[in-house]
Amino acid sequence: MANRVEVLKTQTAKAAPSGGFDATKVRVIYLDNPPMNALGINVRRALIKGMEEAEKDPKCEVIVITGKGAAFSAGADISEFSAAMQPPFLPEVIDRIELSSKLVVAAVNGLAMGGGTELALGCHLRVASPKAFFALPEIKLGLIPGAGGTQRLPRLCGPQFAIQMCCSGGNIKAPVALKNGLADVVVDAGANVVAEAARLGLEHVAKKLPIRRLRNETGKLGNSVKNYFVFRAARQQITANTPSGMTSPLRALDAVQAACSASNFADGLKAERDIFMQCAQSPQAAAMQHFFKSERRATKIPGIPEGVKPKAIRSVGVLGGGTMGGGIAMNFLNIGIPVVLLETSVERQKFCVDTIAGNYKITMGKGKLTQEQFDKRMGLLRVVVGDYSAFQDVDFIIEAVFENMKLKKEIFAKLDRVCKADCVLASNTSTLSIDEIASATTRPQKVIGAHFFSPANVMKLLEFVRGQATDAQTIVTSMAVGRMIKKAPVLVGNCFGFVSNRMILRGGFSAMCMLEEGCLPAQIDAVIKEFGFPMGVFAMQDLAGLDVGSKIRSETPAHFIPKRDVTQIPDVLVKAGRFGQKTQKGWYKYAPDAPRKPIVDSEVEAIVVNASKAKKMARRSFDKNEILERYLYIMINEAALLLQEGFAIRPSDIDIVFIYGFGFPPYRGGPCMYADQVGIPKVVERMKKYHTALGADTFPTPCQLLVDMATKNGSFGVLNGK
């Protein structure tokens, strides 16, 4: 039963497999709010009730708190964030547990995240399953731990460990928790964590050991001189490693520092609460929580008939073992699904196997993959040469050859002849029409686009593209496959460039215009990086390959090509063999010992200046604001067009595409969320200004949907709910 805490009768504890303790002296409180035991209002109320009942039981000496299912607790219920929270609040519940006159032991049976870890810290002892892990990931929601985590953790484990947990948001596995004092005991594999927690608690009581309440502990907090250097070093490191504009890690550090400098626990808690509320009311928190919800919302596809279930996927085919195909295959090998990969020659077959094995060996060298895991994954891979009949029994096929419509149609015609009737046929195309590809088959309803981003075994975005005939089961199966291989799947419509490349091409066009008008590549890239992108537009083009960009431009439909021709500069670079990182020179140059670090190249700057002269354009200076607005607003307008034309389901889907596909800073929520925070009227007003000043060939007028939102007090956020 959801939304409850169950206080089990003492007999239940006695029947635990480990046994060996007097169950009449133990009360076990189970958090039971599937699937992750979030600490919503009903759970918080029931926890208080469970504590009261246990404390009233004269026989009870130990209270054990644990979780039902695979989780201890995933923490706060994020669905409550959009409305006023109701008492009892989580800090009050944890205080109530910590101040109990009876010993309280947390039996951490699985993940304990956020408020789940803070709940465990409020208990007097912590016993963990070997599969348990702890985390304080609030910074990923633009927040800090707000239920005493920043105050109790340094008292238990010291400031440095508390800084690591609170400011990184990463997972702490059970052995590491034990080593650092976060867990008192980690039970053996197969042992009953509840029974072990009960036994430890009763031993503690029998020995008349004092109850350890972390609010009273100060020994691990360190002294002011040492802490000065600890926090100064942490602040420098966090500042250096945190994207520009993201503030929550530094605010979490402020809260941990307050634990070490406040005169008492209450003052530290007040400082934590003040910082938490400041974060909670910030645009950054709203954006990051929007991002969190958007990824989950993207999996809900409107219009799918009730009862349509995904097809079971037992084996997968991949056609083409190059950089993309090999990476795609690894996604399935990683989760134990056999892969049949087709190549064109024995040489390509060997290259493919060697490349995949080489990638896994790099992972092994980092200690993240064992020899046994390596052998198992490679054992699931079968690479064949030219034999399409090898695909006759697979459930899902992904074609990953280069972007050529004629070739793809030939391949899909062959797949149509050999694959079983319910096999999903997917094309890893980034721009080509899924409908035209599907026309080469007798089963267009089973054809879908599967646009992976490079490197396919690393990048999380997976843009599925439905054609006119793609049926509901193909869609739900594809989305399930995306989740299965731990991607962020988003369903989009079939138009040139889909959502991702259609928008980024518009942004690239705008950046190119600014080059001709007076900017230099590094100037534009610096503004984009300062905004929070991991790299600028020209560094990104170098990574993808300028030759690839040239090929995409040559295949771009005429109606999508801007009237202003801005291809002169990139065409000069391509003709000079400057393809980007692969040739160690593109928009930038790259040193052999630092092949990913862009270096400003005076030769390119001269090409840019000469291009302006050739068009008789007077170069002028730009401020940061104009660069950012012209780059972002033209893409925001394209996002609105995609919604207006029906090629995107929701604005939040577009936000996920841009965050995971191009590194749009998640703490800004994606381009649509960012537009809402700037204000749609302002976006429209600035677009009209640039349109008037620069002309229609350089900057478009805002589309009708944007104008309507601006004049009718609308927003992208409102559209997410429709």
C-alpha positions in Angstrom: 0.0 0.0 0.0 1.5 3.3 -1.1 2.0 6.5 1.1 2.3 4.8 4.4 4.8 3.7 7.0 4.1 0.3 8.4 4.9 -0.5 12.0 5.4 -4.2 12.0 4.5 -6.4 14.9 7.4 -7.6 16.9 6.8 -11.2 15.7 7.7 -10.2 12.2 11.2 -9.1 13.3 11.6 -12.4 15.2 10.9 -14.4 12.0 13.8 -12.7 10.2 16.2 -15.3 8.8 19.1 -14.0 10.9 17.2 -14.3 14.1 19.2 -14.4 17.3 17.7 -11.5 19.3 14.7 -10.8 21.5 12.1 -9.5 19.0 9.8 -8.3 21.8 12.3 -5.5 22.5 12.4 -4.3 18.9 10.0 -2.2 16.8 10.6 -2.1 13.0 9.3 0.9 11.0 9.1 0.2 7.3 9.0 3.1 4.8 6.5 1.9 2.3 5.9 4.4 -0.5 6.7 2.7 -3.8 8.7 2.8 -5.9 11.5 4.7 -4.1 10.0 5.4 -0.6 9.9 9.2 -1.1 9.3 11.1 2.1 6.0 12.8 1.1 3.6 14.2 3.6 1.8 10.9 4.3 5.1 9.2 5.0 6.3 12.0 7.3 3.1 11.9 9.3 3.2 8.1 9.6 6.9 8.2 10.7 5.9 10.5 13.6 3.0 8.1 14.4 5.3 5.1 14.2 7.8 6.7 16.6 5.1 7.6 19.1 3.7 4.1 19.1 7.2 2.5 19.5 8.0 4.9 22.4 4.8 4.1 24.2 5.6 0.3 24.0 7.2 -0.4 27.4 8.9 -3.5 26.1 10.5 -1.7 23.1 14.2 -0.9 23.6 15.2 -0.4 20.0 13.5 1.2 17.0 14.7 0.1 13.5 13.8 2.2 10.5 14.2 0.6 7.1 12.7 0.7 3.6 10.4 -1.7 1.8 11.7 -2.9 -1.6 15.0 -2.0 -3.1 15.3 1.5 -1.6 15.7 2.9 1.9 14.5 6.3 0.7 15.1 8.4 -2.3 14.4 11.5 -0.2 12.0 14.3 -0.6 8.9 14.0 -2.9 9.8 16.4 -5.7 6.1 16.7 -6.7 5.6 18.7 -3.5 8.1 21.3 -4.5 5.6 23.2 -6.7 3.2 23.8 -3.8 3.4 24.9 -0.2 4.9 22.1 1.9 2.7 20.8 4.7 3.8 19.9 8.3 5.4 18.0 9.7 8.4 19.1 7.7 11.3 16.7 7.2 13.8 18.5 9.5 11.1 18.3 12.3 10.7 14.6 11.7 14.4 14.0 11.8 14.8 16.0 14.9 12.0 14.0 16.5 13.8 10.8 15.7 17.2 12.0 16.9 15.8 13.3 20.2 14.0 10.0 20.9 14.7 8.5 24.3 14.9 5.1 22.7 17.8 3.9 20.5 17.0 4.3 16.8 18.9 2.3 14.2 18.7 3.0 10.4 18.8 -0.3 8.5 19.8 1.1 5.1 18.7 -1.7 2.8 19.3 0.1 -0.5 19.7 3.6 -1.9 19.5 6.5 0.6 19.4 9.7 -1.4 19.0 13.3 -0.2 16.4 13.3 2.6 17.0 9.5 2.9 20.6 10.0 3.9 19.6 12.9 6.2 17.0 10.6 7.8 19.7 8.0 8.4 21.9 10.7 9.9 19.1 11.5 12.4 19.2 7.9 13.6 21.6 7.0 16.3 23.3 4.1 14.5 23.5 3.2 10.8 23.7 -0.4 9.5 24.0 -0.8 5.7 23.5 -3.6 3.2 26.6 -4.2 1.0 24.5 -3.0 -2.0 23.4 0.2 -0.2 24.7 3.6 -1.2 24.3 7.1 0.2 24.0 10.4 -1.6 23.2 14.1 -1.1 22.4 15.1 -4.7 20.4 18.3 -3.9 22.9 20.5 -5.8 21.6 18.8 -9.0 18.3 20.3 -8.3 19.7 23.8 -7.6 19.4 23.2 -3.8 21.5 22.1 -0.8 20.6 19.4 1.7 18.0 21.1 3.8 17.1 18.7 6.6 20.3 18.9 8.7 22.6 17.0 6.3 25.2 19.8 6.0 25.2 20.0 9.8 25.2 16.4 11.0 27.5 14.9 8.3 30.6 17.0 9.2 30.0 16.1 12.9 30.0 12.4 12.0 32.6 12.2 9.3 34.6 15.5 9.3 34.4 18.6 7.1 36.3 17.1 4.1 34.1 14.1 3.6 31.0 16.3 4.2 32.2 18.8 1.5 32.7 15.9 -0.9 29.2 14.5 -0.4 27.3 17.8 -0.2 29.1 19.7 -3.0 29.5 16.9 -5.6 26.1 15.1 -5.2 27.8 11.8 -6.0 27.0 8.3 -4.7 28.9 6.9 -1.7 28.9 3.1 -1.8 28.6 1.1 1.4 32.3 0.2 1.8 33.3 3.9 1.5 30.6 4.9 3.9 31.9 2.3 6.4 35.5 3.5 6.0 34.5 7.2 6.6 32.2 6.5 9.5 28.9 7.2 7.7 27.9 3.6 8.3 28.6 1.9 11.6 28.3 -1.6 10.1 28.0 -3.1 6.6 26.5 -6.5 6.8 27.7 -9.5 4.9 26.1 -10.4 1.5 22.9 -12.3 2.1 22.5 -11.2 5.7 19.2 -9.6 6.8 20.0 -5.9 7.4 17.0 -5.4 9.6 17.9 -8.3 11.9 21.5 -7.1 12.1 20.4 -3.6 12.9 18.1 -5.0 15.6 20.9 -7.1 17.1 23.4 -4.2 17.0 20.9 -1.9 18.7 20.1 -4.4 21.5 23.8 -5.0 22.1 24.3 -1.3 22.4 21.5 -1.1 25.0 22.7 -4.1 26.9 26.1 -2.5 27.2 24.4 0.7 28.5 26.3 2.7 25.9 25.1 6.3 25.6 22.8 7.3 22.7 24.9 9.2 20.1 23.0 12.3 18.9 25.0 14.0 16.2 23.7 17.4 17.2 25.8 17.0 20.4 29.0 15.9 18.6 31.8 18.4 17.9 35.0 16.3 17.9 35.1 15.8 14.2 34.5 19.4 13.3 38.2 20.4 13.5 39.7 23.7 14.5 39.4 27.1 12.9 43.0 27.2 11.6 42.8 23.9 9.8 39.3 24.5 8.5 40.4 27.9 7.0 42.7 26.0 4.7 40.3 23.2 4.1 37.4 25.5 3.0 39.7 27.8 1.1 41.0 24.9 -1.0 37.5 23.5 -1.5 36.2 26.8 -2.6 38.9 27.2 -5.2 38.4 23.7 -6.5 34.6 24.0 -6.7 34.9 27.3 -8.5 37.4 25.9 -11.0 35.3 22.8 -11.7 31.8 24.2 -11.7 30.3 25.7 -14.8 30.0 29.5 -14.8 26.7 30.5 -13.3 25.9 27.4 -11.3 25.8 28.4 -7.6 24.4 25.5 -5.6 27.8 23.7 -5.0 29.3 26.8 -3.4 26.1 27.4 -1.4 26.3 23.8 -0.1 29.9 24.6 0.9 28.7 27.7 2.8 26.3 25.5 4.7 29.0 22.9 5.7 31.3 25.8 6.7 28.5 27.1 8.9 28.5 23.7 10.8 32.1 24.2 11.6 31.9 27.9 12.5 28.5 28.3 14.2 28.6 28.5 18.0 26.0 25.7 18.3 24.0 23.2 16.3 20.8 25.4 16.3 22.7 28.3 14.7 24.2 26.0 12.1 20.7 24.6 11.3 19.4 28.1 10.9 22.2 28.9 8.5 21.5 25.8 6.5 17.8 26.6 6.4 18.4 30.2 5.3 20.7 29.0 2.5 18.2 26.3 1.4 15.4 28.8 1.2 17.5 31.2 -0.9 18.3 28.4 -3.3 14.8 27.1 -3.4 13.4 30.5 -4.4 16.1 31.0 -7.1 15.5 30.7 -10.9 18.4 28.2 -10.9 16.5 25.7 -8.7 13.3 26.2 -10.8 15.4 25.4 -13.9 17.1 22.3 -12.5 13.8 20.9 -11.2 12.3 21.5 -14.6 15.1 19.5 -16.1 14.6 16.7 -13.6 10.9 16.5 -14.4 11.3 17.0 -18.1 13.4 13.9 -18.6 10.6 11.8 -17.0 7.9 13.7 -18.9 9.5 12.9 -22.3 8.7 9.2 -21.9 5.0 9.9 -21.8 3.8 9.9 -25.4 0.3 11.3 -26.0 -2.0 9.4 -28.3 -0.7 5.9 -27.6 -3.7 3.6 -27.3 -4.1 2.0 -23.9 -2.7 -1.5 -23.7 0.1 -1.1 -26.2 3.2 -2.6 -24.7 6.8 -2.6 -25.8 8.1 -5.6 -27.7 10.6 -7.8 -25.8 14.1 -7.2 -27.0 16.3 -10.3 -26.8 18.9 -9.5 -29.5 19.9 -6.5 -31.6 21.4 -6.0 -35.0 23.7 -3.1 -35.9 24.6 -2.3 -39.5 27.9 -0.6 -39.8 30.7 -0.9 -37.3 32.3 2.6 -37.6 32.5 5.1 -34.8 28.8 5.4 -34.4 27.9 1.7 -35.0 30.5 0.4 -32.7 29.4 2.8 -30.0 25.7 1.9 -30.5 26.6 -1.8 -30.2 28.4 -1.2 -26.9 25.2 0.2 -25.3 23.6 -3.2 -25.7 26.6 -5.3 -24.9 26.9 -3.3 -21.6 23.5 -4.6 -20.5 23.9 -8.2 -21.6 22.0 -8.1 -24.9 23.6 -10.1 -27.8 24.5 -8.0 -30.8 24.9 -9.1 -34.5 27.0 -6.4 -36.3 27.3 -6.4 -40.1 30.3 -5.1 -41.9 31.4 -4.9 -45.5 34.8 -6.6 -45.4 37.1 -8.8 -43.3 39.3 -5.7 -42.7 36.3 -3.7 -41.5 35.3 -6.7 -39.3 38.7 -6.8 -37.6 38.7 -3.0 -37.2 35.2 -3.1 -35.6 36.1 -5.8 -33.1 39.5 -4.2 -32.3 37.9 -0.8 -31.7 35.2 -2.1 -29.4 37.7 -4.2 -27.5 40.0 -1.2 -27.3 37.3 1.0 -25.8 36.6 -1.6 -23.2 40.3 -2.0 -22.3 40.5 1.8 -21.7 37.7 1.3 -19.2 39.4 -1.6 -17.7 42.6 0.5 -17.3 40.5 2.9 -15.2 39.4 0.1 -12.9 35.8 0.4 -14.0 35.5 -2.9 -15.8 36.8 -6.4 -14.8 38.3 -9.0 -17.1 35.3 -11.2 -16.5 32.9 -8.3 -17.5 35.1 -7.7 -20.6 35.0 -11.3 -21.7 31.3 -11.5 -21.2 30.6 -8.4 -23.3 32.9 -9.3 -26.1 31.4 -12.8 -26.0 28.0 -11.3 -26.8 29.3 -9.6 -30.0 29.1 -11.4 -33.4 30.5 -9.5 -36.4 29.6 -10.9 -39.8 30.7 -9.8 -43.3 28.0 -9.0 -45.8 25.5 -11.6 -44.6 22.1 -10.0 -44.1 20.6 -13.3 -43.2 22.4 -13.0 -39.8 19.6 -10.5 -39.0 16.7 -12.9 -39.5 16.1 -13.5 -35.8 17.0 -10.1 -34.2 14.2 -8.0 -32.6 15.6 -4.5 -33.2 18.0 -3.3 -35.9 19.9 0.0 -36.0 21.4 1.0 -39.3 24.5 3.2 -38.8 26.1 3.9 -42.2 27.1 7.3 -43.5 24.4 9.9 -44.5 23.4 8.9 -48.0 19.8 8.4 -48.9 20.4 6.1 -51.8 22.5 3.8 -49.7 20.1 3.8 -46.8 17.2 2.9 -49.0 19.1 0.0 -50.5 20.0 -1.3 -47.0 16.4 -1.0 -45.7 15.1 -2.9 -48.8 17.4 -5.7 -47.9 16.5 -5.7 -44.3 12.8 -5.8 -45.2 13.4 -9.0 -47.1 15.3 -10.9 -44.3 14.0 -9.6 -41.0 11.0 -11.0 -39.2 7.8 -9.2 -39.5 7.8 -7.5 -36.0 11.4 -6.5 -36.0 11.9 -2.7 -35.6 14.0 -1.1 -38.3 15.8 2.0 -37.0 18.1 4.4 -38.9 20.7 6.4 -37.1 20.3 9.4 -39.4 20.8 13.0 -38.2 19.0 14.8 -41.0 17.5 12.4 -43.6 13.8 11.8 -44.1 12.5 8.7 -42.2 9.5 8.6 -44.5 11.7 8.3 -47.6 13.8 5.6 -45.9 10.7 3.7 -44.9 9.4 3.9 -48.5 12.0 1.3 -49.4 10.2 -1.3 -47.2 6.9 -3.0 -47.2 6.6 -2.2 -43.5 6.9 1.5 -43.0 5.0 1.2 -39.7 8.1 -0.6 -38.3 10.6 2.0 -39.3 11.8 4.8 -37.0 14.7 7.1 -36.7 17.2 6.5 -33.9 19.5 9.6 -33.8 22.4 8.8 -31.4 24.9 11.4 -30.6 28.6 10.9 -30.8 30.2 9.1 -29.0 27.2 6.9 -29.0 28.3 4.8 -26.0 28.7 8.0 -23.9 26.2 10.7 -25.0 22.9 10.3 -23.2 20.5 11.8 -25.7 18.6 9.5 -28.1 16.3 11.3 -30.5 13.7 8.9 -31.9 12.0 10.2 -35.1 8.6 8.9 -36.0 7.5 8.8 -39.6 4.0 9.2 -41.0 3.4 5.5 -40.7 5.4 4.6 -37.6 3.0 2.6 -35.4 2.4 2.8 -31.6 4.2 -0.4 -30.7 7.3 0.7 -32.6 7.3 3.9 -30.7 6.8 2.4 -27.3 9.3 -0.3 -28.0 11.9 2.2 -29.2 11.4 4.5 -26.1 11.7 1.4 -23.9 14.9 0.5 -25.7 16.2 4.0 -25.0 15.6 3.7 -21.3 16.9 0.1 -21.3 20.3 1.3 -22.5 20.3 4.2 -20.0 19.7 7.0 -22.6 17.3 10.0 -22.3 14.9 9.1 -25.2 12.9 11.9 -26.8 10.3 11.4 -29.5 10.3 14.0 -32.3 8.7 14.4 -35.7 10.2 13.9 -39.2 11.5 17.1 -40.5 15.0 18.2 -41.8 17.5 18.0 -38.9 14.7 16.9 -36.6 14.7 19.0 -33.4 18.4 18.9 -32.5 20.2 19.7 -35.7 17.5 22.0 -37.1 17.9 24.2 -34.0 21.7 24.0 -33.8 22.1 24.8 -37.5 20.1 28.0 -37.0 22.4 28.9 -34.1 25.4 28.2 -36.3 24.0 30.4 -39.0 23.6 33.3 -36.6 27.1 32.8 -35.3 28.5 32.8 -38.8 26.7 36.1 -39.6 28.3 37.7 -36.5 31.8 36.5 -37.8 31.2 38.4 -41.0 30.0 41.5 -39.2 33.0 41.8 -36.8 33.3 39.0 -34.3 36.1 36.4 -34.2 35.5 32.7 -33.4 37.1 32.8 -29.9 35.0 35.9 -29.0 31.7 34.1 -29.7 32.8 30.9 -28.1 33.9 32.7 -24.9 30.4 34.2 -24.5 28.7 30.8 -25.1 31.0 29.1 -22.6 30.5 31.8 -20.0 26.8 31.2 -20.4 27.4 27.6 -19.3 27.9 25.5 -22.5 30.8 23.1 -22.2 32.2 24.5 -25.5 31.5 27.2 -28.0 29.8 26.8 -31.4 33.0 26.8 -33.4 34.9 24.4 -31.0 31.8 22.1 -31.3 32.0 22.2 -35.1 35.7 21.3 -34.9 34.8 18.3 -32.7 32.0 17.2 -35.1 34.2 17.8 -38.2 33.9 20.7 -40.6 33.8 18.2 -43.5 30.7 16.7 -42.0 29.2 20.1 -41.7 29.9 20.8 -45.3 28.2 17.6 -46.3 25.1 18.5 -44.3 25.0 21.9 -45.9 25.1 20.3 -49.4 22.1 18.1 -48.5 20.1 20.8 -46.8 16.7 21.4 -48.4 16.5 24.7 -50.3 13.6 26.0 -48.2 15.8 25.7 -45.0 18.8 27.6 -46.4 19.0 31.2 -45.3 19.0 33.8 -48.1 22.2 35.3 -46.7 25.1 33.0 -47.8 27.5 32.6 -44.9 29.3 29.5 -46.3 32.4 31.3 -47.6 34.5 31.1 -44.4 33.8 27.4 -43.6 34.2 26.5 -47.3 37.6 28.1 -47.3 38.6 26.1 -44.2 37.4 22.8 -45.7 39.2 23.4 -49.0 42.4 24.0 -47.0 42.0 20.6 -45.3 41.0 22.2 -42.0 38.4 19.6 -40.9 38.7 20.2 -37.1 40.2 18.1 -34.4 40.7 15.1 -36.7 43.3 17.2 -38.8 44.5 19.2 -35.8 43.2 22.4 -37.4 39.8 23.8 -38.1 38.4 27.0 -36.7 41.2 26.5 -34.2 44.5 24.6 -34.2 45.3 21.7 -31.9 48.6 20.6 -30.5 49.5 16.8 -30.7 49.9 16.6 -26.9 46.6 18.4 -26.3 44.4 17.3 -29.2 41.1 18.5 -27.6 42.3 22.0 -26.5 41.5 24.7 -29.0 44.2 27.3 -29.7 43.4 30.6 -31.4 44.8 30.6 -35.0 45.8 33.9 -36.5 45.4 32.3 -40.0 41.7 31.7 -39.4 41.2 35.2 -38.0 42.7 36.6 -41.2 40.3 34.4 -43.3 37.4 35.8 -41.3 38.5 39.4 -41.8 39.1 38.9 -45.5 35.7 37.4 -45.9 34.2 40.6 -44.6 36.3 42.6 -47.0 35.2 40.4 -49.9 31.6 41.2 -49.1 32.5 44.9 -48.5 31.1 44.7 -45.0 32.5 47.1 -42.4 33.5 45.2 -39.3 32.2 46.5 -35.9 32.5 45.7 -32.3 30.1 43.5 -30.4 29.1 43.3 -26.8 28.5 40.0 -25.0 24.8 40.6 -24.7 24.2 40.9 -28.5 26.3 37.8 -29.1 24.4 35.7 -26.6 20.9 37.0 -27.7 21.5 36.5 -31.4 22.9 33.0 -30.8 20.2 31.9 -28.4 17.1 33.7 -29.5 17.2 32.5 -33.1 17.2 28.9 -31.7 14.4 29.7 -29.2 12.4 30.9 -32.2 13.1 27.7 -34.0 12.0 25.8 -31.0 8.7 27.6 -31.1 8.4 26.9 -34.8 9.0 23.2 -34.2 6.1 23.3 -31.7 3.9 25.3 -34.0 4.5 22.9 -36.8 3.9 19.8 -34.6 7.4 18.3 -34.9 8.0 18.5 -31.1 5.5 17.3 -28.5 6.4 19.6 -25.7 8.8 22.5 -24.9 10.3 20.4 -22.2 11.3 17.7 -24.8 13.2 20.4 -26.7 15.0 21.3 -23.4 16.1 17.7 -22.9 17.4 17.5 -26.4 19.5 20.6 -25.9 20.8 19.8 -22.5 21.8 16.2 -23.3 22.6 16.8 -27.0 24.6 20.0 -26.9 25.4 20.7 -23.3 22.9 23.5 -22.7 23.5 24.2 -19.0 20.9 22.2 -17.0 20.9 24.9 -14.3 19.3 27.2 -16.9 16.7 24.5 -17.7 17.0 24.4 -21.5 16.3 27.0 -24.2 12.5 27.0 -23.6 12.8 27.3 -19.8 15.4 29.9 -20.2 13.1 31.9 -22.5 10.4 31.8 -19.9 12.8 33.1 -17.3 14.0 35.9 -19.5 10.4 36.6 -20.4 8.8 35.9 -23.7 7.9 39.5 -24.3 11.5 40.5 -23.9 12.6 37.7 -26.3 10.1 38.9 -28.9 11.0 42.6 -28.5 14.7 41.9 -28.9 14.1 39.6 -31.9 12.1 42.4 -33.6 14.9 44.8 -32.9 17.5 42.6 -34.5 15.2 41.8 -37.4 14.7 45.5 -38.1 18.3 46.4 -37.7 19.8 43.4 -39.7 17.2 42.5 -42.2 15.2 39.3 -42.8 18.1 37.6 -44.5 20.1 37.8 -41.3 17.6 37.6 -38.5 14.0 36.3 -38.6 11.0 37.9 -37.3 9.5 36.0 -34.3 7.2 33.2 -35.2 3.5 33.4 -34.6 3.6 31.1 -31.5 6.2 33.4 -29.8 4.2 36.5 -30.6 1.0 34.9 -29.3 2.7 33.9 -26.0 4.1 37.4 -25.6 0.8 39.2 -26.2 -1.4 36.7 -24.3 0.8 36.3 -21.2 1.7 32.8 -22.3 4.8 30.7 -21.8 6.5 27.5 -22.9 5.8 26.2 -19.4 2.1 26.5 -19.9 2.4 24.4 -23.1 4.1 21.6 -21.2 0.9 21.0 -19.4 -1.2 20.7 -22.6 
